Amino acid sequence: MPFSSPLATLYQVLQVVRLSAQTHADLLRKSEAATRAALIDPILRSLGWDTANVGMVEPEKTINTAWRADYALHNAENSIDLLIEAKCLGSNLEKYSTVQQLLSYAFGFGVLKVVVTDGINWHFYSDFKPGNSVANAQFNLLHDNEITCALQLIQWLDAAHSGHGSHSSAAIDAATVIKATNHSTIQSPKSQPTTKSQPKKSKAEAIEFIEVSQLNLAALPTGQKPKQLRLPNGSIKTISTWKDILLEVCQMVLKTNSNISIPFPDKAGKSRFMFSSSKPEKGSSSISSYKGKAIFIGTHYSAADCIANALYALQQLPSNQKTTTLAVSF
């Protein structure tokens, strides 16, 4: 039976949502309905929620006659598992009086989970205490690592947790994520053709690569380091650290794109540049060259931030250099 990784699917949707938020920001800041349609509904659908099925995703649910929740997510037993309050893009999600009111209504109604979102900022509540309006978890899709955001969404909103479907994120171990994200589908042994002999794979083909965009760092063994990197042009590099992924991607981009604006912004949310013509005053960096001039690549990052910046830099790679995906092996 084909298996599709929910993490891989969600990651792709988050890329589209981010682009929509940036492209249509002016409209989305004025319209909650547009925010829901363009940013929130696609994410819910990718997590297994059928937004067209009102028995599963009930819109405009009245709670205690005082509050109308934008979404009420029902479990397989038709009880409400979670309520979502939607706001226009850019709204203040931390307004104390509003949050307190929402939580009071929800928990008074017997719902133990509440999500407040403008499609980009997501705030999750489950530990209600009078006077407390601090979210249990939150993230910003434009500023935080996409994989981290995807994992948070799966943890809180995977429809499988409510009895819908069968691919609960809790059941996705490291091996499953690695296999599922390395191939679009995985066939069962019965579906594989039986032959007396199969052509011997080359050494490169025998290596099992995992797409960098689909890596689940939390599922890897403690201290796990990548050993080889497959660049988008198909070349394979021997590496030993997460920083090497960032450096190899940056070097490839600098060699193939002559239209990069220097300084080039950092993706990991740090107050520095990823590419700059002067050596950063703080943090580590590696020297390279661009158009015959010295350039510095910022490298003072965690594993997650190295991946985030590598994927961000990869967007500057010319399309004719992309014959495969960026991937690593261990």
C-alpha positions in Angstrom: 0.0 0.0 0.0 1.5 3.4 -0.9 2.5 5.5 2.1 2.7 9.2 2.1 4.5 11.1 4.9 2.2 13.7 6.5 5.3 15.7 7.3 6.3 15.8 3.6 2.8 16.8 2.5 2.5 19.5 5.2 5.9 20.9 4.5 4.9 21.6 0.9 1.6 23.2 1.9 3.5 25.5 4.4 5.7 26.7 1.5 2.5 27.7 -0.5 0.9 29.3 2.5 4.0 31.4 3.2 4.1 32.6 -0.4 0.4 33.5 -0.3 0.8 35.5 2.9 3.6 37.5 1.4 2.0 37.9 -2.0 -1.5 38.9 -0.8 -0.6 40.5 2.6 -2.6 43.7 1.9 -5.8 41.8 1.3 -5.3 39.3 4.0 -4.8 42.0 6.7 -8.2 43.3 5.9 -10.2 40.1 5.5 -10.6 37.2 8.0 -12.5 35.2 5.4 -9.6 35.5 2.9 -7.1 34.6 5.6 -9.1 31.5 6.4 -9.4 30.4 2.8 -5.8 31.2 1.7 -3.8 30.3 4.8 -5.7 28.3 7.4 -8.0 25.9 5.4 -5.1 24.5 3.3 -3.1 23.6 6.5 -6.1 21.9 8.1 -6.8 19.9 4.9 -3.1 18.8 4.8 -3.5 17.6 8.4 -6.4 15.3 7.5 -9.4 17.7 8.2 -12.0 17.8 5.5 -13.1 21.4 5.7 -16.1 20.7 3.4 -17.5 18.1 5.9 -19.4 20.1 8.5 -19.6 17.0 10.7 -15.8 17.0 10.9 -15.0 20.7 10.7 -17.9 22.7 12.0 -17.7 26.4 11.1 -19.0 29.2 13.2 -19.8 27.0 16.2 -21.6 28.9 19.0 -20.2 28.2 22.4 -22.3 29.0 25.5 -24.3 31.5 23.3 -21.5 34.0 23.9 -18.7 33.1 21.5 -18.8 31.8 18.0 -15.7 29.7 17.3 -14.5 29.9 13.7 -13.7 26.2 13.6 -14.9 23.3 15.8 -12.9 20.1 15.1 -14.9 17.0 15.9 -13.4 13.6 16.7 -14.6 10.3 15.3 -17.2 10.1 18.1 -18.6 13.5 17.0 -17.4 15.3 20.2 -15.5 18.6 19.9 -11.8 18.0 20.4 -10.5 21.5 19.6 -11.6 25.0 18.8 -9.9 27.4 16.4 -10.2 31.2 16.5 -9.2 32.8 13.3 -8.0 36.4 12.9 -7.0 38.5 9.9 -3.3 38.3 9.0 -1.2 40.5 11.3 -3.8 40.6 14.1 -2.6 40.8 17.7 -3.1 37.2 19.0 -1.9 38.0 22.5 -4.5 40.6 23.5 -5.0 39.6 27.2 -8.8 40.2 27.4 -9.5 38.4 24.2 -7.4 35.4 25.0 -8.9 35.1 28.5 -12.4 35.3 27.2 -11.8 32.7 24.5 -10.2 30.3 27.0 -13.0 30.8 29.6 -15.7 30.0 27.0 -13.9 27.0 25.6 -12.9 25.4 28.9 -16.3 26.2 30.4 -17.8 24.3 27.4 -15.5 21.3 28.2 -13.1 21.8 25.3 -9.5 21.3 26.4 -7.6 22.6 23.4 -7.8 26.0 21.7 -5.8 27.4 18.8 -5.7 31.1 17.9 -4.1 31.9 14.5 -3.8 34.5 11.7 -2.6 31.8 9.4 1.1 32.7 10.0 1.3 33.0 13.8 -0.1 29.9 15.6 -0.8 29.9 19.3 -1.8 26.7 21.1 -3.5 26.5 24.5 -4.3 23.4 26.6 -3.3 24.2 30.2 -5.9 26.6 31.2 -5.6 28.4 34.5 -7.5 31.6 35.5 -5.5 34.7 34.9 -3.0 32.8 32.6 -3.0 33.8 28.9 0.4 32.4 27.9 0.3 29.9 25.1 1.7 26.4 25.6 3.3 26.6 22.3 3.5 29.0 19.4 5.4 29.7 16.1 5.6 32.1 13.2 5.7 30.5 9.7 7.7 33.4 8.2 10.4 33.4 10.9 10.7 29.9 12.3 12.1 26.8 10.8 9.4 25.2 8.5 10.1 21.6 9.7 9.7 22.7 13.3 6.4 24.4 12.5 5.2 21.3 10.6 6.0 19.1 13.6 4.2 21.4 16.0 1.1 21.4 13.7 1.2 17.6 13.5 1.5 17.3 17.2 -1.5 19.5 17.9 -3.7 19.2 14.9 -3.2 15.8 13.1 -6.7 14.5 12.4 -5.5 11.0 13.2 -5.2 12.0 16.9 -9.0 12.5 16.8 -9.7 9.1 15.2 -9.8 10.2 11.6 -7.5 8.3 9.3 -4.6 6.1 10.4 -1.3 8.0 10.0 -1.0 9.5 13.5 2.3 11.3 13.8 3.0 9.4 17.0 3.4 6.3 14.9 5.9 7.8 12.5 9.3 6.7 13.8 12.6 7.8 12.5 12.9 5.0 10.0 9.4 5.6 8.6 10.0 9.3 8.1 13.4 8.6 6.5 11.8 6.1 4.0 8.7 8.1 3.4 10.5 11.3 2.6 13.1 9.6 0.4 10.4 8.2 -1.9 7.0 9.5 -2.8 5.5 6.1 -2.2 6.7 2.8 -0.7 5.4 -0.4 -2.2 4.7 -3.5 -0.1 6.9 -6.5 -0.8 4.0 -8.2 -2.7 3.9 -5.4 -5.3 7.5 -5.8 -6.1 8.2 -7.8 -9.3 9.9 -11.1 -8.7 12.9 -11.6 -10.9 15.8 -14.0 -10.7 18.4 -11.3 -10.8 18.4 -7.5 -10.6 21.0 -5.2 -12.1 23.5 -4.3 -9.5 23.2 -0.7 -8.3 26.1 1.6 -8.5 27.7 2.7 -5.2 25.9 6.1 -5.5 22.6 4.5 -6.2 22.9 2.2 -3.3 23.2 5.0 -0.8 19.8 5.9 0.8 19.4 9.6 0.7 16.9 11.6 2.7 15.6 14.9 1.3 16.9 17.7 3.5 13.6 19.5 3.4 11.9 16.5 4.9 14.4 15.8 7.7 13.0 15.2 11.2 15.9 16.1 13.4 14.0 15.1 16.5 13.7 11.5 15.2 17.4 11.1 14.6 19.7 9.4 17.2 21.4 11.8 19.5 24.6 13.1 18.0 23.8 11.8 14.5 25.8 13.6 11.8 25.3 13.5 8.0 28.0 11.7 6.0 27.2 12.6 2.4 25.3 15.4 0.7 23.6 15.2 -2.7 23.4 18.6 -4.3 20.6 19.6 -6.7 22.8 19.1 -9.7 23.4 15.4 -8.7 26.9 15.7 -7.4 27.7 14.0 -4.1 29.9 15.6 -1.4 31.4 14.0 1.6 30.5 16.0 4.7 30.7 15.5 8.5 28.7 18.4 10.1 25.3 20.1 9.6 27.3 23.3 8.8 28.8 21.5 5.8 25.3 21.3 4.3 24.9 25.1 4.5 28.4 25.7 3.1 28.1 23.4 0.1 24.7 24.9 -0.9 26.0 28.4 -0.5 29.1 27.7 -2.6 27.0 26.2 -5.3 24.6 29.2 -5.3 27.4 31.7 -5.4 29.0 30.0 -8.4 25.9 29.7 -10.4 23.8 32.9 -9.7 25.3 36.2 -10.7 22.4 38.3 -9.4 22.5 37.8 -5.7 22.0 41.0 -3.7 24.8 41.4 -1.1 24.4 41.5 1.8 22.0 38.6 1.7 19.5 38.2 4.6 19.6 35.5 7.2 16.7 33.0 7.3 17.1 31.7 10.9 15.9 34.9 12.5 19.3 36.1 13.7 20.3 39.8 13.5 23.0 39.2 10.9 23.4 38.4 7.2 24.1 35.0 5.6 26.2 36.5 2.9 28.1 39.7 3.6 31.2 41.6 2.1 32.6 42.1 5.6 33.5 39.6 8.3 30.7 39.4 10.9 31.7 40.9 14.2 30.0 38.1 16.1 29.8 34.4 15.4 31.7 32.1 13.1 31.9 32.5 9.3 33.7 31.0 6.3 35.3 33.1 3.6 34.5 32.6 -0.1 34.4 34.7 -3.2 31.7 36.2 -5.4 32.3 38.1 -8.7 36.0 38.2 -7.8 35.5 39.7 -4.4 35.8 38.2 -0.9 32.5 37.3 0.7 31.7 35.8 4.1 29.2 33.1 4.7 27.7 33.1 8.2 27.9 29.7 9.9 27.1 30.3 13.5 24.0 28.2 13.6 22.4 25.2 15.2 21.6 22.1 13.0 18.0 23.2 12.5 19.1 26.8 11.5 21.8 25.4 9.1 19.1 23.4 7.3 16.7 26.4 7.3 19.4 28.7 5.8 20.5 26.0 3.3 17.0 25.7 2.0 16.6 29.4 1.9 19.8 29.9 -0.1 18.7 27.1 -2.4 15.8 29.3 -3.6 18.5 31.4 -5.3 19.8 28.5 -7.3 19.1 28.8 -11.1 16.5 26.3 -12.3 18.9 24.8 -14.8 21.0 23.6 -11.9 18.1 21.6 -10.3 18.0 18.1 -11.6 17.3 16.4 -8.3 16.6 17.3 -4.7 19.0 18.3 -1.9 19.5 15.2 0.2 21.7 13.7 2.8 22.8 10.2 3.9 24.0 8.9 7.3 
